[in-house]
Amino acid sequence: MLSKDKMQRINELSRKSKQTNLTSAEKAEQKKLREEYLQVFRKSFVQDLHGMTFVDPNGDDVTPEKLKRSKDNKNNLKH
C-alpha cells in the first residue's frame, strides 16, 4: 500500500494541475508517483485474483486455466 503522505501528494498535485500549470519538476514527480501507485494497485489486484475461485450455478469450479496456473506459479500473470 502506498503511504498516506504519497497519496496526499498525488491528490495535491492533481488539484494544482486543474487550477494552474505544473512545473516540469512537479510533472515529473506526479508521473513517478502515479507509476508507483499503479504498481502497487496491480500487485494488489493480482493477489486478489489469486484468492478467487469461480463457480458456476451448478457449483462446478470454472476458474480459468490461466488463473489456476498463475496460482501455482505466482510469476505467470503479467503485473
C-alpha positions as CSV (number, residue, x, y, z in Angstrom):
1,M,0.0,0.0,0.0
2,L,1.2,3.5,-0.8
3,S,2.0,5.7,2.1
4,K,-0.6,8.3,3.3
5,D,1.9,11.1,2.5
6,K,2.4,9.9,-1.1
7,M,-1.4,9.6,-1.6
8,Q,-1.8,13.1,-0.3
9,R,0.9,14.4,-2.6
10,I,-0.7,12.7,-5.6
11,N,-4.0,14.4,-4.8
12,E,-2.3,17.7,-4.1
13,L,-0.6,17.7,-7.5
14,S,-3.8,16.7,-9.2
15,R,-5.7,19.6,-7.7
16,K,-3.0,22.0,-8.5
17,S,-2.8,20.8,-12.1
18,K,-6.5,21.6,-12.5
19,Q,-6.0,25.2,-11.3
20,T,-2.6,26.1,-12.8
21,N,0.2,24.6,-14.9
22,L,2.6,22.3,-13.0
23,T,6.3,23.0,-13.3
24,S,8.4,20.4,-15.1
25,A,9.7,19.1,-11.7
26,E,6.1,18.7,-10.4
27,K,5.1,16.9,-13.6
28,A,8.0,14.5,-13.2
29,E,7.1,14.0,-9.5
30,Q,3.4,13.4,-10.4
31,K,4.4,10.9,-13.1
32,K,6.7,9.0,-10.7
33,L,4.1,8.9,-8.0
34,R,1.4,7.7,-10.4
35,E,3.6,4.9,-11.7
36,E,4.4,3.8,-8.2
37,Y,0.6,3.9,-7.3
38,L,-0.2,1.8,-10.4
39,Q,2.5,-0.8,-9.5
40,V,1.0,-1.2,-6.0
41,F,-2.5,-1.4,-7.4
42,R,-1.7,-4.0,-10.0
43,K,0.2,-6.2,-7.4
44,S,-2.8,-6.0,-5.1
45,F,-5.2,-6.8,-7.9
46,V,-3.2,-9.9,-8.8
47,Q,-3.1,-11.0,-5.2
48,D,-6.9,-10.6,-5.0
49,L,-7.3,-12.7,-8.2
50,H,-5.2,-15.4,-6.7
51,G,-7.6,-15.6,-3.8
52,M,-10.7,-16.2,-6.0
53,T,-12.3,-19.3,-7.3
54,F,-15.0,-19.0,-10.0
55,V,-18.0,-21.3,-9.6
56,D,-20.9,-21.8,-12.0
57,P,-24.6,-22.1,-10.8
58,N,-24.2,-25.9,-10.6
59,G,-21.3,-25.5,-8.1
60,D,-18.6,-26.5,-10.5
61,D,-15.2,-24.8,-10.4
62,V,-14.9,-22.9,-13.7
63,T,-11.8,-20.9,-12.8
64,P,-9.9,-20.1,-16.0
65,E,-6.8,-22.3,-16.5
66,K,-4.5,-19.3,-16.8
67,L,-5.6,-18.2,-13.3
68,K,-5.1,-21.7,-11.9
69,R,-1.6,-21.9,-13.4
70,S,-0.9,-18.4,-12.0
71,K,-1.9,-19.5,-8.5
72,D,0.6,-22.4,-8.8
73,N,3.3,-20.2,-10.3
74,K,2.9,-16.7,-8.9
75,N,5.0,-15.2,-11.7
76,N,2.8,-16.5,-14.5
77,L,0.5,-13.4,-14.8
78,K,1.9,-10.1,-16.0
79,H,1.9,-7.4,-13.3
